[in-house]
Structure formats: C-alpha cells, structure tokens
C-alpha cells in the first residue's frame, strides 16, 4: 500500500506534531499508570448480563481465513511451512507406527482479522497515556502494551448495519460514521450502546471486495467525532468489516489515521479490523454475546484473532 504510506509521509511533513493542537489527551481517565485502557469497563456483572443474550446458541465466526493471498497493508504477508515429507516416506515412530505433522508460520500479525493493541499507533512518538516510545518498544517485542496482556473480552456485542441505516450496500467509500449516523443506526437496530460494549459496523465492504487481490485504496468507516462519541460511552473495542475501520479518504487529509489515534492513543479503545459481519447482518442480529481470547504471544503489537458471536 505505497499510496497510503505516501499520504502519511506527506501529512507528517505538513503537520510535524499532531499533539500540538491537542495536548490534553493524557493522562488517561483510567489513571496515569494504566496500560490496558478501556478493558477497565469490563466486569463480571457485564459478562453475566451479556450471557443472557444467548437464547438460540447459534455461533458466528467473526474472523476471516488468513493465507498467502490475503490482501494486506504492505509489506505485511503470510507464509506457512509444513515440516513433514509430503510423500509419506518418513520413518514411523514405534510399533504403532505413529506419524504426524508440524509447521512453522511466518506471518505479520497485523494481517487478516486482527486486534490493534495500544502500542500500535501514537502521537509524536507518545502512545496511550503519554508513554514515550523509548520506554516500551524493543526489536524483541513490546515491554508494555503487548497484546498478550489483554484479559478475555466476554461482553455484549452490538452490530450497527450501516447498509440498512444508510440504504446502500456497500456503503460508499469515504463515508464517515459520526455521532448522528451512529445514533440513527442504533435507533434502527433498537439498541442503546452501553459502557463495556464492543461495537461492530457492517458496511458490505468485505463482500464487495472479496475478489480483490490487494487492499482497496478507500473504504467507509467511523469518523473522528464518531470514534470519540463511542469512546465517551465507554465501549471496549470498535470493529468493522473493513481493513482500517475508519473512513478513507481521511476526513482531513492532513491528519492521517486520526481515528486510530483517537481510539488507541487518546482513549485506550481497541480496534478490530476485518471482522466478518455479513452473517450477523443477514440474520438481523443487533446484539449478541461477544467472546475473544487474544493469543498469548508475548510482546506483540497486534494479533490475528477469531472472535465469536453467540445469539
């Protein structure tokens, strides 16, 4: 995605320090020493209440299959090697002739369906809660904000079907969902967004781009005002059936990935990219039990995930 890297570079030249016009974004409302962000809004009571939404027991996989052909933000890529002779000529083990396979996966963990951790994007080399990059980034992994530190996320999920709310399938690229659009979609869905929720947007983008071999250059998504609105409501994470979750072209070309900065750096809200929402939308599901156990890979910035929705 050289085009997007170019946009980011140009914007960086135009605005060398995005933090200058918003110097009050830290410390976090969760405390100056907090490193987990909005997961503080989870609770046993919230999980128990969300579990009451399970009435049919139908499950939905929200993660896409990740493989060599998965479109990814360059230079990210995926590869796997199976460590076994494919002709079956390897020597069996023992008198019961036990055989098996093992594998090595060489992959950027920011590919396919993924969660962005709080160490993913920051402002002028400061990240969530104003932590300087020098305090936690090493070539061997993050010493703070690693996604392995995240607790299980088991809470209420809310699906906002923007194809219905905006009467467009797919929603046109560049369309930004801000407070008015989010409130209208929630009203149509008959839901009230609450503290501790995970909010997903269905835009029709994933289905519309299913045959694309590369990431498209534009997409619909949440806007900066909408991101702050949901963060103020206390949501834990925001996701969509798009690769960046936010609207591209950016609402302000001089402020690339401003939604990422608003959610991750300023509010500690996690981002769930490339969520498979089509089946939920087809079944008119608007709220559900959301479950995610993030892989315990120490020090990672992001993680490939497969959340589960249960209705």
C-alpha positions in Angstrom: 0.0 0.0 0.0 2.6 2.5 -1.1 0.0 5.1 -1.9 -1.1 5.2 1.8 2.4 5.3 3.1 2.9 8.3 0.8 -0.2 10.0 2.2 1.0 9.5 5.7 4.5 10.8 4.9 3.2 13.9 3.2 0.8 14.6 6.1 3.7 14.2 8.5 5.6 16.9 6.7 2.6 19.2 6.7 1.8 18.6 10.4 5.0 17.5 12.2 3.4 17.2 15.6 -0.2 16.2 15.7 -0.1 16.5 19.5 0.4 20.3 19.4 -3.3 21.1 18.9 -4.5 18.6 21.4 -2.1 18.5 24.4 -4.7 17.3 26.9 -5.1 13.7 25.7 -3.2 12.2 28.7 -3.2 11.2 31.4 -6.0 8.6 30.8 -9.3 8.8 32.6 -8.4 5.2 33.8 -5.4 6.6 35.7 -1.9 7.8 34.8 -0.3 4.4 35.3 -2.9 2.4 33.3 -1.7 0.3 30.4 -4.9 -1.6 29.4 -7.3 1.2 28.5 -11.0 0.6 28.0 -11.0 -3.0 29.1 -11.4 -1.4 32.5 -15.0 -1.1 31.6 -15.4 -4.9 31.5 -16.8 -6.6 34.7 -18.2 -9.9 35.8 -21.6 -8.3 36.0 -21.4 -7.1 32.4 -20.3 -10.5 31.2 -23.2 -12.2 33.1 -25.7 -9.8 31.7 -24.4 -10.3 28.2 -24.6 -14.1 28.6 -28.4 -13.7 28.9 -28.4 -12.7 25.2 -27.7 -16.3 24.3 -31.1 -17.7 23.6 -30.5 -19.9 20.4 -26.9 -20.9 20.9 -26.1 -20.1 17.3 -22.5 -19.1 16.8 -20.8 -16.8 14.3 -17.1 -16.8 13.5 -16.1 -13.1 13.1 -12.6 -13.9 11.8 -11.6 -14.4 8.2 -9.3 -17.1 6.9 -5.7 -15.7 6.7 -3.5 -17.1 4.0 -0.9 -16.3 1.4 -3.4 -14.5 -0.8 -5.0 -12.4 1.9 -4.8 -8.7 0.9 -2.7 -6.9 3.5 -1.2 -3.5 4.2 2.2 -3.8 2.6 4.7 -5.1 3.3 2.8 -7.5 5.5 2.5 -11.1 4.3 1.8 -14.7 5.4 3.6 -18.0 4.8 3.5 -21.5 6.3 5.8 -24.4 6.0 4.7 -28.0 7.0 7.6 -29.9 8.4 6.9 -33.4 7.0 7.8 -35.2 3.9 4.7 -35.0 1.6 5.3 -38.4 0.1 4.9 -40.2 3.4 8.4 -41.7 3.3 9.3 -40.5 6.8 10.0 -43.3 9.3 7.0 -44.0 11.7 7.6 -43.9 15.4 7.3 -47.1 17.4 5.5 -50.4 16.8 2.2 -48.5 16.5 3.8 -46.5 13.6 2.8 -43.1 14.9 3.3 -40.3 12.4 2.4 -36.6 12.3 2.9 -33.1 11.0 4.3 -29.9 12.5 4.6 -26.5 11.0 6.2 -23.0 11.0 4.1 -19.9 10.4 6.0 -16.8 9.2 3.4 -14.0 9.4 3.0 -10.4 10.2 0.3 -10.4 13.0 -1.3 -7.3 11.5 -2.9 -9.2 8.7 -6.5 -10.6 8.2 -8.9 -10.3 11.1 -6.8 -8.6 13.8 -6.9 -6.5 17.0 -4.8 -3.4 17.2 -3.1 -3.1 20.6 -2.4 0.2 22.4 1.2 0.1 21.3 0.2 0.2 17.6 -0.2 3.9 16.9 0.7 7.0 18.9 1.1 10.8 18.6 4.5 12.3 18.0 6.2 9.3 19.5 4.0 9.1 22.5 1.4 6.3 22.9 -1.5 5.6 25.2 -1.3 7.6 28.4 1.6 9.6 27.0 4.2 6.7 27.3 7.2 7.6 25.1 8.2 5.0 22.5 11.7 4.6 24.1 10.1 3.2 27.3 8.4 0.2 25.8 9.5 -0.6 22.2 12.3 -3.1 21.6 13.2 -5.2 18.5 12.4 -8.3 20.6 8.8 -7.1 21.5 6.9 -4.5 23.5 7.7 -4.3 27.2 4.4 -2.6 27.8 1.1 -2.7 25.8 1.8 -6.2 24.5 -1.5 -7.8 23.3 -0.7 -10.9 25.4 -1.6 -8.8 28.5 -5.2 -8.4 27.5 -7.8 -10.2 29.6 -10.5 -12.3 28.0 -13.1 -10.0 26.4 -16.6 -11.5 27.1 -19.3 -8.9 26.9 -22.2 -7.6 24.9 -21.6 -7.1 21.2 -23.6 -4.6 19.1 -23.9 -4.7 15.4 -24.8 -1.5 13.5 -25.8 -2.4 10.0 -24.9 0.8 8.1 -26.1 -0.8 4.8 -29.6 -0.6 6.2 -29.2 2.7 8.0 -27.8 4.5 5.0 -29.7 2.4 2.4 -26.6 1.5 0.5 -24.9 -1.9 0.1 -22.0 -1.5 0.1 -21.8 1.8 1.9 -19.9 4.2 -0.5 -16.1 4.5 0.2 -15.2 7.6 2.2 -18.5 7.7 4.0 -17.8 8.7 7.7 -20.0 7.5 10.5 -20.1 10.2 13.2 -22.5 10.8 16.1 -25.6 11.4 14.0 -25.1 8.4 11.8 -24.3 6.1 14.8 -27.3 7.3 16.8 -29.6 6.7 13.8 -28.2 3.2 13.2 -28.5 2.3 16.8 -32.1 3.6 16.8 -32.9 1.5 13.8 -31.3 -1.5 15.4 -33.3 -0.9 18.6 -30.2 -0.9 20.8 -28.6 1.6 23.3 -24.9 1.5 23.3 -23.5 1.0 26.8 -20.3 1.0 28.8 -18.4 -2.2 28.3 -19.8 -3.0 24.8 -18.0 -4.0 21.7 -19.4 -2.2 18.7 -19.1 -3.6 15.1 -20.1 -1.9 11.9 -21.4 -3.8 8.9 -20.7 -1.8 5.7 -20.8 -4.5 3.0 -17.2 -3.7 2.1 -15.8 -7.2 2.7 -18.3 -8.9 0.4 -17.9 -6.1 -2.2 -14.1 -6.5 -2.3 -13.9 -10.3 -1.9 -12.3 -10.8 -5.3 -9.7 -8.1 -4.9 -6.1 -9.2 -4.7 -5.0 -6.1 -2.9 -6.4 -3.8 -0.3 -8.6 -1.1 -1.9 -7.4 2.5 -1.5 -10.7 3.7 0.0 -13.4 2.5 2.4 -16.3 3.6 4.5 -15.8 3.8 8.3 -16.1 5.6 11.5 -15.2 9.3 11.7 -13.2 11.1 14.4 -16.3 12.5 16.1 -18.0 9.1 16.0 -14.9 7.5 17.5 -14.8 10.0 20.4 -18.5 9.6 20.9 -18.3 5.9 21.3 -15.2 6.2 23.5 -17.1 8.6 25.8 -19.8 6.0 26.1 -17.2 3.6 27.4 -17.0 1.0 24.7 -14.1 -1.5 24.9 -13.5 -2.0 21.2 -14.7 -0.9 17.8 -14.6 -3.0 14.7 -15.9 -3.3 11.1 -15.8 -5.4 8.0 -13.1 -3.2 6.6 -9.3 -3.2 6.9 -8.9 0.1 8.7 -12.3 0.6 10.4 -12.0 4.3 9.8 -13.2 6.2 6.7 -10.7 6.6 3.9 -10.1 9.1 2.3 -9.5 10.6 5.7 -11.9 13.3 6.8 -8.9 15.6 7.0 -6.1 14.7 4.6 -3.6 16.5 6.9 -4.5 14.1 9.7 -3.9 10.5 8.6 -5.3 7.7 10.7 -6.9 10.2 13.1 -9.5 7.7 14.2 -6.7 5.2 15.1 -5.1 8.0 17.2 -8.4 9.0 18.8 -9.2 5.4 19.8 -5.8 3.9 20.7 -3.7 6.7 21.9 -6.2 9.1 23.4 -8.9 6.8 24.7 -7.4 3.3 25.0 -10.2 1.7 22.9 -9.1 -1.3 20.8 -9.7 -1.6 17.1 -10.9 -4.8 15.4 -10.2 -4.9 11.7 -11.6 -7.2 9.0 -14.5 -8.6 11.1 -16.8 -11.0 9.3 -20.2 -9.3 9.9 -22.2 -10.5 6.9 -23.9 -13.5 8.6 -24.9 -11.5 11.6 -26.4 -8.8 9.3 -28.2 -11.4 7.2 -29.8 -12.8 10.4 -30.8 -9.3 11.6 -28.7 -9.7 14.7 -28.2 -6.4 16.5 -26.9 -7.6 19.9 -25.1 -10.7 20.9 -22.6 -12.3 23.3 -19.1 -11.4 22.2 -16.2 -13.6 23.2 -12.5 -13.0 22.4 -9.4 -14.6 23.9 -6.4 -12.8 22.4 -3.4 -15.1 21.6 -0.8 -15.0 24.4 2.1 -14.2 22.1 4.4 -12.1 24.3 5.2 -8.6 23.3 3.1 -8.4 20.1 1.7 -5.1 18.9 -1.3 -6.7 17.2 -2.8 -10.2 17.0 -4.6 -12.3 14.4 -8.0 -13.1 16.0 -11.2 -15.0 15.5 -13.8 -13.6 17.9 -17.1 -15.5 18.3 -20.6 -14.0 18.4 -23.3 -16.1 20.0 -27.0 -15.2 19.9 
